[in-house]
Amino acid sequence: MGTKLFLPLLLGTNREGRESEKVARWLFEKMKTQEDIETAFFDVRDFKLPDNDYGESLKDMFSQYKDAIVKADGLVIVSPEYNHGYSGRLKSILDLLLKEYMHKTVGLVGVSSGPWGGTRGVEALLPVVRELGLVVIKRDLRFPLVSNIFDEKGNMKSEFEELYAPQLQTFFGELIWMAHALKNARNLTPLESSARVKMMK
């Protein structure tokens, strides 16, 4: 379909011993093998936030992230579930920007030590990413009982590769399709967009 899509990945927890880093690193490597995708890895642990402020006023302090999202066609967020939610650190990082996310796609990846694969954490993220102007794809990736899926070195155990292969294919398929669709729409001039709306009336 032409130029590669730029789809950064954001790991959404800074806790010690985080199993979700294994998921994020595994997924990042899979993204790099996709012909249509160019990517970059962001870790909320690497953002040195001040204690007395957060939000868009700090965007220029984190220019690498800002520039990546400006360039991006979408975003993949890997988030563990904490008490039916996601980490406060992730919310602070997402809040650094606003218009830079507008009308770009996002794929959500849930992780949990329990049996539900971060479902409630993903659901808690939905109104947040919607408010940011991101468009969520229908298919999420879920990693329940995550410590059983990866070994100590972060490699997915062979018995799970076959299980996740079709899920990953669907996830990438929807992510790429939506990213292209929104990119094409963003490339319309305001006049063309207005003309199309008028034609629909």
C-alpha positions as CSV (number, residue, x, y, z in Angstrom):
1,M,0.0,0.0,0.0
2,G,3.0,2.3,-0.4
3,T,4.8,4.1,2.4
4,K,5.2,2.2,5.7
5,L,2.9,3.1,8.5
6,F,4.6,4.4,11.6
7,L,3.1,2.8,14.7
8,P,5.0,3.3,18.0
9,L,4.5,1.0,21.0
10,L,4.0,2.3,24.5
11,L,4.6,0.1,27.5
12,G,2.3,1.5,30.2
13,T,3.8,0.5,33.6
14,N,6.9,1.3,35.5
15,R,6.5,-1.3,38.3
16,E,9.4,-3.5,39.3
17,G,9.2,-7.1,38.1
18,R,6.6,-6.2,35.4
19,E,5.7,-9.2,33.4
20,S,4.1,-6.9,30.8
21,E,7.5,-5.9,29.6
22,K,7.9,-9.4,28.2
23,V,4.7,-8.9,26.2
24,A,5.7,-5.5,25.0
25,R,9.2,-6.7,23.9
26,W,7.7,-9.7,22.1
27,L,5.1,-7.7,20.4
28,F,7.6,-5.0,19.4
29,E,9.8,-7.7,17.7
30,K,6.7,-9.0,15.8
31,M,5.8,-5.5,14.7
32,K,9.3,-5.1,13.2
33,T,8.7,-8.1,11.0
34,Q,5.6,-6.6,9.4
35,E,6.3,-5.2,5.9
36,D,3.8,-2.4,6.3
37,I,5.0,-1.3,9.8
38,E,7.8,0.9,11.1
39,T,7.8,1.2,14.9
40,A,9.6,2.6,17.9
41,F,9.5,1.5,21.6
42,F,8.5,3.9,24.4
43,D,8.5,2.9,28.1
44,V,6.7,5.0,30.7
45,R,9.7,4.2,33.0
46,D,11.9,6.4,30.8
47,F,9.8,9.6,31.3
48,K,11.1,11.6,34.1
49,L,8.0,13.5,35.1
50,P,8.2,16.4,37.6
51,D,6.3,16.0,40.9
52,N,4.4,19.3,40.7
53,D,2.9,19.3,37.2
54,Y,1.8,17.1,34.2
55,G,-0.2,17.4,31.1
56,E,0.3,19.3,27.8
57,S,2.3,22.0,29.3
58,L,5.2,19.5,29.5
59,K,5.1,18.3,26.0
60,D,8.3,20.0,24.9
61,M,10.2,18.3,27.7
62,F,9.5,15.0,26.0
63,S,10.2,16.0,22.4
64,Q,11.2,12.5,21.3
65,Y,7.8,11.2,22.2
66,K,6.0,14.2,20.9
67,D,7.8,14.1,17.5
68,A,7.0,10.3,17.3
69,I,3.3,10.8,17.8
70,V,3.2,13.7,15.4
71,K,4.7,11.5,12.8
72,A,2.7,8.4,13.8
73,D,-0.2,6.9,12.0
74,G,-1.3,5.2,15.2
75,L,-0.2,3.7,18.5
76,V,-0.1,0.4,20.3
77,I,-0.5,0.5,24.1
78,V,0.5,-2.5,26.3
79,S,-1.1,-2.1,29.7
80,P,-1.3,-4.4,32.7
81,E,-4.5,-4.4,34.8
82,Y,-4.2,-3.0,38.3
83,N,-7.4,-3.2,40.4
84,H,-9.7,-3.0,37.4
85,G,-7.7,-0.2,35.9
86,Y,-4.4,0.9,34.4
87,S,-1.4,2.6,35.8
88,G,-1.5,6.3,36.8
89,R,1.9,6.6,35.1
90,L,0.4,5.6,31.7
91,K,-2.4,8.3,32.2
92,S,0.2,11.0,32.9
93,I,2.2,10.1,29.7
94,L,-0.9,10.0,27.5
95,D,-1.9,13.4,28.9
96,L,1.3,15.0,27.6
97,L,-0.3,15.4,24.2
98,L,-3.7,15.9,22.7
99,K,-4.1,17.2,19.2
100,E,-1.1,15.1,18.1
101,Y,-3.2,11.9,18.6
102,M,-6.3,13.1,16.7
103,H,-7.8,10.8,14.2
104,K,-5.1,8.1,14.5
105,T,-5.7,4.5,15.4
106,V,-4.8,2.7,18.6
107,G,-4.5,-1.0,19.4
108,L,-4.8,-2.0,23.0
109,V,-3.0,-4.9,24.6
110,G,-4.1,-6.2,28.0
111,V,-1.9,-8.1,30.5
112,S,-2.8,-9.7,33.8
113,S,-1.5,-12.3,36.3
114,G,-5.1,-13.5,36.5
115,P,-7.4,-15.3,34.0
116,W,-9.0,-12.3,32.3
117,G,-6.0,-10.9,30.3
118,G,-6.4,-7.3,31.5
119,T,-9.9,-7.0,30.1
120,R,-11.1,-4.4,32.7
121,G,-7.9,-2.4,32.4
122,V,-8.5,-2.2,28.6
123,E,-12.1,-1.2,29.2
124,A,-11.0,1.6,31.5
125,L,-8.7,2.9,28.8
126,L,-11.4,3.2,26.2
127,P,-12.9,6.5,27.3
128,V,-9.5,8.0,27.8
129,V,-8.1,7.2,24.3
130,R,-11.5,8.3,22.8
131,E,-11.2,11.7,24.5
132,L,-7.7,12.0,23.0
133,G,-9.1,11.5,19.6
134,L,-7.7,8.0,19.0
135,V,-9.8,5.5,17.1
136,V,-9.7,2.0,18.8
137,I,-9.6,-1.1,16.6
138,K,-12.1,-3.8,17.5
139,R,-9.7,-6.6,18.2
140,D,-7.6,-6.3,21.4
141,L,-4.8,-8.7,22.4
142,R,-5.1,-10.3,25.8
143,F,-2.5,-12.1,27.9
144,P,-4.0,-13.8,30.9
145,L,-1.8,-15.7,33.4
146,V,1.1,-14.0,31.7
147,S,3.8,-15.6,33.8
148,N,2.8,-19.0,32.3
149,I,3.1,-17.7,28.7
150,F,6.7,-16.4,28.7
151,D,9.9,-17.9,30.1
152,E,12.3,-16.0,32.4
153,K,14.2,-14.6,29.3
154,G,11.0,-13.1,27.9
155,N,10.5,-15.7,25.1
156,M,7.0,-16.9,24.5
157,K,6.8,-20.6,25.2
158,S,6.4,-22.8,22.1
159,E,3.0,-24.1,23.1
160,F,1.6,-20.6,23.1
161,E,3.0,-19.5,19.7
162,E,0.4,-21.4,17.8
163,L,-2.4,-20.0,20.0
164,Y,-1.4,-16.4,19.5
165,A,-0.4,-16.5,15.8
166,P,-4.0,-16.1,14.5
167,Q,-4.8,-13.5,17.1
168,L,-1.7,-11.5,16.2
169,Q,-2.6,-11.7,12.5
170,T,-6.1,-10.4,13.1
171,F,-4.7,-7.6,15.4
172,F,-2.2,-6.5,12.8
173,G,-4.7,-6.7,10.0
174,E,-7.2,-4.4,11.8
175,L,-4.5,-2.1,13.0
176,I,-3.0,-1.7,9.5
177,W,-6.3,-1.3,7.8
178,M,-7.6,1.3,10.2
179,A,-4.2,3.2,10.1
180,H,-4.4,3.4,6.3
181,A,-8.1,4.4,6.3
182,L,-7.5,7.3,8.8
183,K,-4.3,8.4,7.1
184,N,-6.1,8.7,3.8
185,A,-8.9,10.7,5.6
186,R,-6.4,13.0,7.3
187,N,-4.8,13.7,3.9
188,L,-8.0,15.2,2.6
189,T,-8.0,19.0,2.5
190,P,-10.5,20.8,4.6
191,L,-12.3,21.9,1.4
192,E,-12.6,18.4,0.2
193,S,-13.8,17.2,3.5
194,S,-16.5,19.9,3.6
195,A,-17.6,19.1,0.1
196,R,-18.1,15.5,1.0
197,V,-20.2,16.4,4.0
198,K,-22.4,18.6,1.9
199,M,-22.9,15.9,-0.6
200,M,-24.2,13.6,2.1
201,K,-26.9,16.0,3.2
